[in-house]
Amino acid sequence: METSFTHPLPYGRQHITDEDVAAVVATLHSDFLTQGPRVAEFEAQFAAYVGASYAVAVSNGTAALHLCALALGVQPGQRVITTPITFAASANCVRYCGGEVHFADIDPATGLLDLAKVRALLEAHPNGHFAGLIPVDFAGLAVNLEEARALADEFGLWIIEDACHAPGGYFVDKQGQKRYCGSGQLAELAIFSFHPVKHIATGEGGMITTNDEALARHLRRLRTHGIEREATGLLRQDEGGWYMEMQELGYNYRISDILCALGSSQLARADEGLARRRQLAKQYDVAFAATPGVTVLAPGHEGHAYHLYVIQVANRRGLYEFLRTKNILAQVHYVPVHRMPYYEKLGWQAGDFPAAEAYYARCLSLPLYPTLTDDEQAYVVACVREFLAQPAA
Ligand SMILES: *Cc1c(COP(=O)(O)O)cnc(C)c1O
């Protein structure tokens, strides 16, 4: 094993091949840099990959969340429930529409929204009090959407699955069937991000998947200014070929053909990358099972897509600083959303979600990405053990 590396080891990074570069260059030489054939091609491929009927590509994952909230009709004052352990965007999309964000605590064993706590929250209010649920496949572990759907149906909620961490991930349902993240079978809508730390990189980019044709059509219109161009029956009929009309207030949340060419090229290797992530995670699991002082979050789950490999230690701050001196750029996912000053101003405070806060105090995401070598991983494990062997650790 190497004893150190001159290059930093981040918690996540993209893998760009010569084929990826060639795909982008070919698009740069083509007739369309944006609004050409590559967008629809990437959408069709991505829909097939997750097993959904429709996919709508957008400029980033946050735009995807915003459009989902708009398409589901989030109104000022409407209440939506999400998890405190997620990237802030999962909650912010509700605020963009003037809605109120509510949280339920996490299950400390998985890091996912605790559906028993969601139920308790729902039961404490009259039906209709909450409009929707935004569960997150945190770290790549799929939310059990069979249970979430049953709960949502009982209380009249829609579901947006934030699957940014989990393309290719799945859970096993009561019948023993694999239910893939974003397959559109159980949640109205699901969203993905193509930020370079995620499984599939386009630089910036996002995707919405659904099995609902009307929602897909509405999302496409909202993505491009609320404008309809095609003969949809919505347009005035006595106009020429130039005609388009703005039906509602939309946005420019489009993604370019350049980026979709990269996305398609990346997607073709997604299974390979996912298999390597799972192999690395298994190797970490084995190493840390033999390391006192380290607790692995949700080890050994079938279908885990492993965007993040999260451990928990007593002296997280100490380990974080120590690893930096070793050129290992571990990261914390996440500062709980309800502890963000913006959300504290809206009334949330420390102590509201004890499981999320206890998790946050101890969590650290270690390097995990397809091009991480076995030697690099062994070095990370050795450094974690070196820190824990120190008397003050
Ligand atoms: C990355 C991420 C987002 C936002 O995606 P962007 O493409 O960065 O806008 C939303 N939710 C989760 C859980 C994420 O990890």
The ligand as a Gaussian input file, in Angstrom:
#p B3LYP/6-31G(d) Opt

LIG

0 1
 C      -27.240000      17.664000      -5.604000
 C      -28.568000      17.613000      -4.942000
 C      -29.618000      18.479000      -5.284000
 C      -29.461000      19.641000      -6.204000
 O      -28.932000      19.352000      -7.441000
 P      -28.182000      20.497000      -8.280000
 O      -27.998000      19.867000      -9.618000
 O      -26.878000      20.755000      -7.578000
 O      -29.047000      21.697000      -8.320000
 C      -30.847000      18.290000      -4.673000
 N      -31.048000      17.320000      -3.757000
 C      -30.050000      16.494000      -3.385000
 C      -30.336000      15.440000      -2.355000
 C      -28.782000      16.625000      -3.948000
 O      -27.796000      15.818000      -3.544000

